[in-house]
């Protein structure tokens, strides 16, 4: 984690209590789920996607597209809902996407998106929850 402060900062114990083991591993320890395993990879209902930890709305279903990469992909995020952190782990330079409210790890942002925005948010299903829009 960076030293940045988020509005909803909670202790590790709080999140462990709230999240299941896999959610905790991805959201709080920056893990990655296996490709094509996620419950929302092929999910196309009309819903808002919310942070799996703090339930802030992050993406809408019309921002979702099928990238074929094995994780839910979005071409944009809700304004101010996510923040970006330079991620130099695993010998790569990538842009990490985190929830701007709780700092939970969501996935990474790439600039090779096929739609107008040119952006591809590659997000772990497990970091998301959804509610009907
Ligand atoms: Zn959050």
Backbone and ligand atoms as CSV (ligand in chain L), in Angstrom:
chain,resi,resn,atom,element,x,y,z
A,1,UNK,N,N,0.838,-1.208,0.000
A,1,UNK,CA,C,0.000,0.000,0.000
A,1,UNK,C,C,0.872,1.257,0.000
A,2,UNK,N,N,0.420,2.268,-0.685
A,2,UNK,CA,C,1.118,3.536,-0.619
A,2,UNK,C,C,0.743,4.213,0.694
A,3,UNK,N,N,1.324,5.373,0.903
A,3,UNK,CA,C,1.032,6.086,2.150
A,3,UNK,C,C,-0.195,6.984,2.027
A,4,UNK,N,N,-0.807,6.928,0.859
A,4,UNK,CA,C,-1.957,7.785,0.626
A,4,UNK,C,C,-3.079,7.471,1.611
A,5,UNK,N,N,-3.785,8.514,1.997
A,5,UNK,CA,C,-4.919,8.345,2.913
A,5,UNK,C,C,-6.226,8.275,2.121
A,6,UNK,N,N,-7.069,7.365,2.486
A,6,UNK,CA,C,-8.368,7.240,1.848
A,6,UNK,C,C,-9.450,7.604,2.857
A,7,UNK,N,N,-10.603,8.085,2.326
A,7,UNK,CA,C,-11.682,8.493,3.246
A,7,UNK,C,C,-12.094,7.374,4.191
A,8,UNK,N,N,-12.177,6.149,3.658
A,8,UNK,CA,C,-12.613,5.053,4.505
A,8,UNK,C,C,-11.419,4.147,4.793
A,9,UNK,N,N,-10.642,4.513,5.770
A,9,UNK,CA,C,-9.500,3.685,6.146
A,9,UNK,C,C,-9.913,2.810,7.313
A,10,UNK,N,N,-9.661,1.512,7.158
A,10,UNK,CA,C,-10.039,0.576,8.202
A,10,UNK,C,C,-8.846,-0.310,8.513
A,11,UNK,N,N,-8.878,-0.925,9.658
A,11,UNK,CA,C,-7.792,-1.807,10.046
A,11,UNK,C,C,-7.851,-3.100,9.244
A,12,UNK,N,N,-6.729,-3.786,9.202
A,12,UNK,CA,C,-6.667,-5.080,8.531
A,12,UNK,C,C,-7.684,-6.039,9.151
A,13,UNK,N,N,-7.851,-5.982,10.435
A,13,UNK,CA,C,-8.788,-6.863,11.134
A,13,UNK,C,C,-10.232,-6.600,10.696
A,14,UNK,N,N,-10.544,-5.329,10.486
A,14,UNK,CA,C,-11.883,-4.961,10.035
A,14,UNK,C,C,-12.189,-5.612,8.700
A,15,UNK,N,N,-11.252,-5.489,7.748
A,15,UNK,CA,C,-11.493,-6.041,6.404
A,15,UNK,C,C,-11.511,-7.558,6.433
A,16,UNK,N,N,-10.656,-8.159,7.248
A,16,UNK,CA,C,-10.618,-9.620,7.346
A,16,UNK,C,C,-11.956,-10.160,7.832
A,17,UNK,N,N,-12.550,-9.423,8.703
A,17,UNK,CA,C,-13.834,-9.790,9.262
A,17,UNK,C,C,-14.958,-9.644,8.222
A,18,UNK,N,N,-14.838,-8.609,7.401
A,18,UNK,CA,C,-15.883,-8.272,6.441
A,18,UNK,C,C,-15.803,-9.102,5.163
A,19,UNK,N,N,-14.599,-9.413,4.736
A,19,UNK,CA,C,-14.387,-10.047,3.429
A,19,UNK,C,C,-14.062,-11.520,3.609
A,20,UNK,N,N,-14.357,-12.322,2.578
A,20,UNK,CA,C,-13.892,-13.693,2.660
A,20,UNK,C,C,-12.413,-13.754,2.292
A,21,UNK,N,N,-11.815,-14.921,2.402
A,21,UNK,CA,C,-10.366,-15.046,2.276
A,21,UNK,C,C,-9.854,-14.566,0.913
A,22,UNK,N,N,-10.575,-14.974,-0.146
A,22,UNK,CA,C,-10.150,-14.602,-1.498
A,22,UNK,C,C,-10.361,-13.111,-1.758
A,23,UNK,N,N,-11.466,-12.581,-1.264
A,23,UNK,CA,C,-11.708,-11.140,-1.407
A,23,UNK,C,C,-10.623,-10.348,-0.686
A,24,UNK,N,N,-10.254,-10.807,0.483
A,24,UNK,CA,C,-9.221,-10.127,1.269
A,24,UNK,C,C,-7.886,-10.167,0.533
A,25,UNK,N,N,-7.585,-11.316,-0.061
A,25,UNK,CA,C,-6.308,-11.488,-0.760
A,25,UNK,C,C,-6.208,-10.516,-1.941
A,26,UNK,N,N,-7.302,-10.361,-2.687
A,26,UNK,CA,C,-7.265,-9.486,-3.856
A,26,UNK,C,C,-7.393,-8.017,-3.455
A,27,UNK,N,N,-8.422,-7.709,-2.675
A,27,UNK,CA,C,-8.718,-6.302,-2.372
A,27,UNK,C,C,-7.682,-5.655,-1.458
A,28,UNK,N,N,-7.228,-6.402,-0.477
A,28,UNK,CA,C,-6.333,-5.775,0.502
A,28,UNK,C,C,-4.874,-6.149,0.298
A,29,UNK,N,N,-4.604,-7.247,-0.399
A,29,UNK,CA,C,-3.215,-7.670,-0.613
A,29,UNK,C,C,-2.806,-7.607,-2.080
A,30,UNK,N,N,-3.655,-6.967,-2.902
A,30,UNK,CA,C,-3.355,-6.755,-4.306
A,30,UNK,C,C,-3.121,-8.045,-5.074
A,31,UNK,N,N,-3.876,-9.054,-4.733
A,31,UNK,CA,C,-3.791,-10.311,-5.472
A,31,UNK,C,C,-4.548,-10.211,-6.790
A,32,UNK,N,N,-4.461,-11.266,-7.576
A,32,UNK,CA,C,-5.181,-11.323,-8.848
A,32,UNK,C,C,-5.887,-12.659,-8.939
A,33,UNK,N,N,-7.144,-12.638,-9.339
A,33,UNK,CA,C,-7.862,-13.904,-9.499
A,33,UNK,C,C,-7.442,-14.557,-10.816
A,34,UNK,N,N,-7.669,-15.847,-10.955
A,34,UNK,CA,C,-7.342,-16.549,-12.196
A,34,UNK,C,C,-8.221,-16.046,-13.322
A,35,UNK,N,N,-7.670,-15.916,-14.540
A,35,UNK,CA,C,-8.490,-15.453,-15.654
A,35,UNK,C,C,-9.658,-16.404,-15.923
A,36,UNK,N,N,-10.744,-15.861,-16.390
A,36,UNK,CA,C,-11.955,-16.605,-16.733
A,36,UNK,C,C,-12.625,-17.280,-15.539
A,37,UNK,N,N,-12.187,-16.952,-14.326
A,37,UNK,CA,C,-12.779,-17.580,-13.152
A,37,UNK,C,C,-13.833,-16.692,-12.528
A,38,UNK,N,N,-13.773,-15.412,-12.847
A,38,UNK,CA,C,-14.572,-14.452,-12.103
A,38,UNK,C,C,-16.047,-14.552,-12.382
A,39,UNK,N,N,-16.810,-14.276,-11.365
A,39,UNK,CA,C,-18.253,-14.390,-11.494
A,39,UNK,C,C,-18.847,-13.337,-12.411
A,40,UNK,N,N,-18.127,-12.237,-12.652
A,40,UNK,CA,C,-18.688,-11.198,-13.508
A,40,UNK,C,C,-17.997,-11.107,-14.859
A,41,UNK,N,N,-17.137,-12.060,-15.165
A,41,UNK,CA,C,-16.441,-11.983,-16.441
A,41,UNK,C,C,-17.424,-11.866,-17.598
A,42,UNK,N,N,-18.479,-12.652,-17.582
A,42,UNK,CA,C,-19.445,-12.635,-18.677
A,42,UNK,C,C,-20.792,-12.073,-18.236
A,43,UNK,N,N,-20.762,-11.321,-17.192
A,43,UNK,CA,C,-21.970,-10.758,-16.622
A,43,UNK,C,C,-22.388,-9.547,-17.441
A,44,UNK,N,N,-23.598,-9.550,-17.967
A,44,UNK,CA,C,-23.987,-8.422,-18.833
A,44,UNK,C,C,-25.310,-7.791,-18.437
A,45,UNK,N,N,-25.712,-8.000,-17.219
A,45,UNK,CA,C,-26.961,-7.377,-16.776
A,45,UNK,C,C,-26.784,-5.864,-16.636
A,46,UNK,N,N,-27.900,-5.199,-16.524
A,46,UNK,CA,C,-27.862,-3.737,-16.362
A,46,UNK,C,C,-27.711,-3.373,-14.889
A,47,UNK,N,N,-26.505,-3.367,-14.445
A,47,UNK,CA,C,-26.289,-3.051,-13.048
A,47,UNK,C,C,-25.114,-2.121,-12.868
A,48,UNK,N,N,-25.061,-1.579,-11.695
A,48,UNK,CA,C,-23.885,-0.822,-11.313
A,48,UNK,C,C,-22.940,-1.752,-10.583
A,49,UNK,N,N,-21.685,-1.605,-10.878
A,49,UNK,CA,C,-20.669,-2.399,-10.198
A,49,UNK,C,C,-20.105,-1.576,-9.053
A,50,UNK,N,N,-20.134,-2.154,-7.876
A,50,UNK,CA,C,-19.705,-1.418,-6.694
A,50,UNK,C,C,-18.464,-2.077,-6.098
A,51,UNK,N,N,-17.745,-1.326,-5.273
A,51,UNK,CA,C,-16.557,-1.852,-4.609
A,51,UNK,C,C,-16.953,-3.022,-3.699
A,52,UNK,N,N,-16.243,-4.134,-3.812
A,52,UNK,CA,C,-16.553,-5.312,-3.015
A,52,UNK,C,C,-16.325,-5.101,-1.527
A,53,UNK,N,N,-15.557,-4.093,-1.177
A,53,UNK,CA,C,-15.269,-3.843,0.229
A,53,UNK,C,C,-16.176,-2.773,0.830
A,54,UNK,N,N,-16.270,-1.612,0.183
A,54,UNK,CA,C,-17.002,-0.500,0.819
A,54,UNK,C,C,-18.292,-0.143,0.094
A,55,UNK,N,N,-18.577,-0.821,-1.041
A,55,UNK,CA,C,-19.843,-0.678,-1.769
A,55,UNK,C,C,-20.038,0.663,-2.475
A,56,UNK,N,N,-18.973,1.393,-2.693
A,56,UNK,CA,C,-19.059,2.598,-3.511
A,56,UNK,C,C,-19.261,2.200,-4.972
A,57,UNK,N,N,-20.135,2.907,-5.701
A,57,UNK,CA,C,-20.334,2.598,-7.113
A,57,UNK,C,C,-19.105,3.009,-7.920
A,58,UNK,N,N,-18.580,2.060,-8.704
A,58,UNK,CA,C,-17.336,2.295,-9.440
A,58,UNK,C,C,-17.527,2.323,-10.947
A,59,UNK,N,N,-18.329,1.379,-11.440
A,59,UNK,CA,C,-18.533,1.252,-12.880
A,59,UNK,C,C,-20.010,0.999,-13.153
A,60,UNK,N,N,-20.442,1.336,-14.366
A,60,UNK,CA,C,-21.802,0.985,-14.758
A,60,UNK,C,C,-21.727,-0.070,-15.859
A,61,UNK,N,N,-22.826,-0.786,-16.052
A,61,UNK,CA,C,-22.786,-1.883,-17.019
A,61,UNK,C,C,-22.559,-1.379,-18.444
A,62,UNK,N,N,-22.927,-0.140,-18.735
A,62,UNK,CA,C,-22.662,0.325,-20.112
A,62,UNK,C,C,-21.206,0.737,-20.319
A,63,UNK,N,N,-20.416,0.702,-19.261
A,63,UNK,CA,C,-18.968,0.917,-19.405
A,63,UNK,C,C,-18.236,-0.414,-19.571
A,64,UNK,N,N,-19.002,-1.499,-19.474
A,64,UNK,CA,C,-18.391,-2.822,-19.536
A,64,UNK,C,C,-18.332,-3.311,-20.974
A,65,UNK,N,N,-17.249,-3.972,-21.338
A,65,UNK,CA,C,-17.186,-4.584,-22.663
A,65,UNK,C,C,-16.441,-5.907,-22.542
A,66,UNK,N,N,-16.585,-6.723,-23.561
A,66,UNK,CA,C,-15.931,-8.027,-23.531
A,66,UNK,C,C,-14.570,-7.925,-24.200
A,67,UNK,N,N,-13.529,-7.926,-23.395
A,67,UNK,CA,C,-12.185,-7.755,-23.940
A,67,UNK,C,C,-11.555,-9.091,-24.304
A,68,UNK,N,N,-12.142,-10.176,-23.827
A,68,UNK,CA,C,-11.560,-11.490,-24.069
A,68,UNK,C,C,-10.354,-11.780,-23.206
A,69,UNK,N,N,-10.024,-10.894,-22.268
A,69,UNK,CA,C,-8.812,-11.084,-21.476
A,69,UNK,C,C,-9.053,-11.980,-20.273
A,70,UNK,N,N,-10.310,-12.270,-19.964
A,70,UNK,CA,C,-10.583,-13.194,-18.865
A,70,UNK,C,C,-10.987,-12.522,-17.573
A,71,UNK,N,N,-10.928,-11.198,-17.562
A,71,UNK,CA,C,-11.403,-10.452,-16.401
A,71,UNK,C,C,-12.445,-9.445,-16.880
A,72,UNK,N,N,-13.321,-9.037,-15.994
A,72,UNK,CA,C,-14.285,-8.002,-16.392
A,72,UNK,C,C,-13.527,-6.758,-16.858
A,73,UNK,N,N,-13.954,-6.187,-17.967
A,73,UNK,CA,C,-13.265,-5.020,-18.524
A,73,UNK,C,C,-14.240,-3.872,-18.708
A,74,UNK,N,N,-13.756,-2.699,-18.434
A,74,UNK,CA,C,-14.572,-1.494,-18.551
A,74,UNK,C,C,-13.777,-0.468,-19.346
A,75,UNK,N,N,-14.481,0.380,-20.112
A,75,UNK,CA,C,-13.745,1.387,-20.889
A,75,UNK,C,C,-13.695,2.736,-20.181
A,76,UNK,N,N,-14.343,2.806,-19.023
A,76,UNK,CA,C,-14.284,4.034,-18.242
A,76,UNK,C,C,-14.785,3.705,-16.835
A,77,UNK,N,N,-14.520,4.593,-15.907
A,77,UNK,CA,C,-15.019,4.412,-14.546
A,77,UNK,C,C,-15.863,5.615,-14.185
A,78,UNK,N,N,-16.667,5.472,-13.144
A,78,UNK,CA,C,-17.442,6.621,-12.683
A,78,UNK,C,C,-16.480,7.718,-12.217
A,79,UNK,N,N,-16.863,8.952,-12.485
A,79,UNK,CA,C,-16.006,10.081,-12.147
A,79,UNK,C,C,-15.613,10.060,-10.665
A,80,UNK,N,N,-14.330,10.190,-10.430
A,80,UNK,CA,C,-13.777,10.273,-9.069
A,80,UNK,C,C,-13.973,9.012,-8.217
A,81,UNK,N,N,-14.447,7.932,-8.835
A,81,UNK,CA,C,-14.694,6.725,-8.044
A,81,UNK,C,C,-13.438,5.893,-7.850
A,82,UNK,N,N,-12.492,6.056,-8.768
A,82,UNK,CA,C,-11.261,5.270,-8.659
A,82,UNK,C,C,-10.047,6.192,-8.676
A,83,UNK,N,N,-8.946,5.660,-8.150
A,83,UNK,CA,C,-7.686,6.393,-8.200
A,83,UNK,C,C,-6.622,5.503,-8.800
A,84,UNK,N,N,-5.559,6.130,-9.260
A,84,UNK,CA,C,-4.518,5.393,-9.960
A,84,UNK,C,C,-3.193,5.489,-9.206
A,85,UNK,N,N,-2.521,4.368,-9.162
A,85,UNK,CA,C,-1.230,4.306,-8.471
A,85,UNK,C,C,-0.231,3.653,-9.415
A,86,UNK,N,N,0.938,4.251,-9.542
A,86,UNK,CA,C,1.985,3.659,-10.369
A,86,UNK,C,C,2.452,2.356,-9.722
A,87,UNK,N,N,2.385,1.290,-10.478
A,87,UNK,CA,C,2.702,-0.039,-9.952
A,87,UNK,C,C,3.918,-0.589,-10.699
A,88,UNK,N,N,5.026,-0.722,-9.979
A,88,UNK,CA,C,6.253,-1.219,-10.609
A,88,UNK,C,C,6.543,-2.655,-10.209
A,89,UNK,N,N,5.524,-3.369,-9.710
A,89,UNK,CA,C,5.753,-4.741,-9.270
A,89,UNK,C,C,5.864,-5.687,-10.468
A,90,UNK,N,N,6.399,-6.860,-10.240
A,90,UNK,CA,C,6.528,-7.924,-11.242
A,90,UNK,C,C,7.319,-7.485,-12.477
A,91,UNK,N,N,8.251,-6.537,-12.287
A,91,UNK,CA,C,9.117,-6.122,-13.393
A,91,UNK,C,C,8.403,-5.376,-14.497
A,92,UNK,N,N,7.220,-4.865,-14.201
A,92,UNK,CA,C,6.458,-4.129,-15.207
A,92,UNK,C,C,6.098,-2.765,-14.642
A,93,UNK,N,N,5.806,-1.848,-15.535
A,93,UNK,CA,C,5.265,-0.562,-15.090
A,93,UNK,C,C,3.818,-0.515,-15.522
A,94,UNK,N,N,2.946,-0.559,-14.545
A,94,UNK,CA,C,1.523,-0.585,-14.848
A,94,UNK,C,C,0.807,0.463,-14.000
A,95,UNK,N,N,-0.431,0.710,-14.337
A,95,UNK,CA,C,-1.250,1.637,-13.566
A,95,UNK,C,C,-2.243,0.820,-12.757
A,96,UNK,N,N,-2.041,0.831,-11.454
A,96,UNK,CA,C,-2.963,0.118,-10.575
A,96,UNK,C,C,-4.219,0.959,-10.366
A,97,UNK,N,N,-5.367,0.295,-10.329
A,97,UNK,CA,C,-6.636,0.987,-10.085
A,97,UNK,C,C,-7.118,0.597,-8.692
A,98,UNK,N,N,-7.375,1.597,-7.859
A,98,UNK,CA,C,-7.900,1.338,-6.521
A,98,UNK,C,C,-9.185,2.137,-6.304
A,99,UNK,N,N,-10.003,1.662,-5.381
A,99,UNK,CA,C,-11.207,2.376,-4.985
A,99,UNK,C,C,-10.792,3.676,-4.306
A,100,UNK,N,N,-11.383,4.803,-4.732
A,100,UNK,CA,C,-10.953,6.078,-4.148
A,100,UNK,C,C,-11.517,6.290,-2.754
A,101,UNK,N,N,-12.447,5.453,-2.355
A,101,UNK,CA,C,-13.004,5.591,-1.006
A,101,UNK,C,C,-12.224,4.791,0.031
A,102,UNK,N,N,-11.972,3.518,-0.261
A,102,UNK,CA,C,-11.327,2.674,0.757
A,102,UNK,C,C,-9.922,2.233,0.362
A,103,UNK,N,N,-9.500,2.542,-0.863
A,103,UNK,CA,C,-8.159,2.155,-1.281
A,103,UNK,C,C,-8.039,0.696,-1.674
A,104,UNK,N,N,-9.161,-0.010,-1.759
A,104,UNK,CA,C,-9.139,-1.422,-2.126
A,104,UNK,C,C,-8.589,-1.625,-3.535
A,105,UNK,N,N,-7.783,-2.679,-3.707
A,105,UNK,CA,C,-7.200,-2.982,-5.016
A,105,UNK,C,C,-8.274,-3.545,-5.946
A,106,UNK,N,N,-8.384,-2.968,-7.143
A,106,UNK,CA,C,-9.402,-3.416,-8.095
A,106,UNK,C,C,-8.789,-4.146,-9.277
A,107,UNK,N,N,-7.711,-3.611,-9.820
A,107,UNK,CA,C,-7.089,-4.209,-10.999
A,107,UNK,C,C,-6.122,-3.212,-11.611
A,108,UNK,N,N,-6.006,-3.245,-12.948
A,108,UNK,CA,C,-5.077,-2.349,-13.632
A,108,UNK,C,C,-5.755,-1.676,-14.825
A,109,UNK,N,N,-5.187,-0.539,-15.205
A,109,UNK,CA,C,-5.695,0.218,-16.350
A,109,UNK,C,C,-4.679,0.150,-17.487
A,110,UNK,N,N,-5.160,-0.189,-18.687
A,110,UNK,CA,C,-4.299,-0.238,-19.866
A,110,UNK,C,C,-4.850,0.716,-20.918
A,111,UNK,N,N,-3.964,1.168,-21.802
A,111,UNK,CA,C,-4.376,2.150,-22.805
A,111,UNK,C,C,-4.591,1.531,-24.181
A,112,UNK,N,N,-5.055,0.300,-24.202
A,112,UNK,CA,C,-5.265,-0.364,-25.496
A,112,UNK,C,C,-6.739,-0.742,-25.685
A,113,UNK,N,N,-7.610,0.012,-25.080
A,113,UNK,CA,C,-9.039,-0.300,-25.185
A,113,UNK,C,C,-9.564,-0.103,-26.599
A,114,UNK,N,N,-10.554,-0.896,-26.994
A,114,UNK,CA,C,-11.087,-0.852,-28.356
A,114,UNK,C,C,-12.163,0.207,-28.563
A,115,UNK,N,N,-12.618,0.853,-27.501
A,115,UNK,CA,C,-13.712,1.824,-27.661
A,115,UNK,C,C,-13.159,3.239,-27.715
A,116,UNK,N,N,-14.054,4.205,-27.794
A,116,UNK,CA,C,-13.695,5.616,-27.905
A,116,UNK,C,C,-12.706,6.106,-26.853
A,117,UNK,N,N,-12.851,5.601,-25.624
A,117,UNK,CA,C,-12.010,6.104,-24.552
A,117,UNK,C,C,-10.565,5.621,-24.687
A,118,UNK,N,N,-10.363,4.534,-25.428
A,118,UNK,CA,C,-9.026,3.965,-25.561
A,118,UNK,C,C,-8.529,3.304,-24.293
A,119,UNK,N,N,-9.407,3.201,-23.306
A,119,UNK,CA,C,-8.983,2.669,-22.015
A,119,UNK,C,C,-9.537,1.282,-21.776
A,120,UNK,N,N,-8.758,0.479,-21.074
A,120,UNK,CA,C,-9.222,-0.855,-20.706
A,120,UNK,C,C,-8.937,-1.073,-19.223
A,121,UNK,N,N,-9.984,-0.992,-18.436
A,121,UNK,CA,C,-9.871,-1.300,-17.017
A,121,UNK,C,C,-10.022,-2.815,-16.886
A,122,UNK,N,N,-8.974,-3.455,-16.406
A,122,UNK,CA,C,-8.980,-4.902,-16.252
A,122,UNK,C,C,-9.143,-5.169,-14.753
A,123,UNK,N,N,-10.338,-5.585,-14.365
A,123,UNK,CA,C,-10.729,-5.567,-12.957
A,123,UNK,C,C,-11.042,-6.976,-12.447
A,124,UNK,N,N,-10.610,-7.291,-11.267
A,124,UNK,CA,C,-10.939,-8.587,-10.657
A,124,UNK,C,C,-12.423,-8.627,-10.274
A,125,UNK,N,N,-13.120,-9.670,-10.706
A,125,UNK,CA,C,-14.537,-9.816,-10.328
A,125,UNK,C,C,-14.709,-9.755,-8.824
A,126,UNK,N,N,-13.764,-10.377,-8.163
A,126,UNK,CA,C,-13.895,-10.523,-6.720
A,126,UNK,C,C,-13.806,-9.175,-6.000
A,127,UNK,N,N,-13.236,-8.198,-6.673
A,127,UNK,CA,C,-13.162,-6.850,-6.087
A,127,UNK,C,C,-14.467,-6.088,-6.264
A,128,UNK,N,N,-15.383,-6.688,-7.028
A,128,UNK,CA,C,-16.640,-5.999,-7.334
A,128,UNK,C,C,-17.829,-6.707,-6.715
A,129,UNK,N,N,-18.844,-5.925,-6.519
A,129,UNK,CA,C,-20.147,-6.455,-6.150
A,129,UNK,C,C,-21.069,-5.678,-7.091
A,130,UNK,N,N,-22.318,-6.038,-7.175
A,130,UNK,CA,C,-23.151,-5.219,-8.037
A,130,UNK,C,C,-24.509,-5.006,-7.425
A,131,UNK,N,N,-25.117,-3.927,-7.860
A,131,UNK,CA,C,-26.476,-3.671,-7.428
A,131,UNK,C,C,-27.248,-3.170,-8.628
A,132,UNK,N,N,-28.523,-3.440,-8.672
A,132,UNK,CA,C,-29.319,-3.056,-9.818
A,132,UNK,C,C,-29.340,-1.566,-9.953
A,133,UNK,N,N,-29.071,-1.102,-11.203
A,133,UNK,CA,C,-29.026,0.313,-11.462
A,133,UNK,C,C,-30.419,0.863,-11.588
L,1,ZN,ZN,ZN,-13.950,0.629,-1.720
